[in-house]
């Protein structure tokens, strides 16, 4: 009799436990993580056009056969490789005090669509932040917002991971553009 009660209680307990784990809603719940750090920066890119060497913060270093190094190639700039060393500010004013530099490359990688691949670092050296945040990913430029991966960092951002949402904040022909970077870090040490 006691053994029967024990077995029934055990079966009831297991049914309740397995029932909650086996329910469809248990496995459908998405894990929502809040960022451990949120940052917003602006970086300002002034591409060298043959006449602005004093102000330029980026330059074309590789071109397709039909291109040149002072004017971006036709066909959505396909094949152009650009290196940059852009100032980073906390607001959208180019003349604000920089808090660091955005340093890296972008490669225009499609003929049919205006898009680029980015690989760069934010090198920060201010009273608020010291270190670097590293980024890599595709940048479909015609989208209003684009997400690229935060793949690491140094200093205050040692081994960080996350997502940066880029949006074009200003664009002046083929000489100047300003990007807003909304950075959400999900791994902070």
Secondary structure, DSSP 8 states (H G I E B T S, - for coil): -HHHHHHHHHHHHHHHHHHHHHSHHHHH-------SEEEEEEEEEEB--SS-TTT--EEEEE--TT--SSS--HHHHTT-EEEEEEEEESSS-TTS---EEEEEEEEE--SSS--EEEEEEEEEESSS-EEEEEEEEEE-TTSSEEEEEEEEEEETTTT-EEEEEEEEEEEETTTEEEEEEEEEEEE--
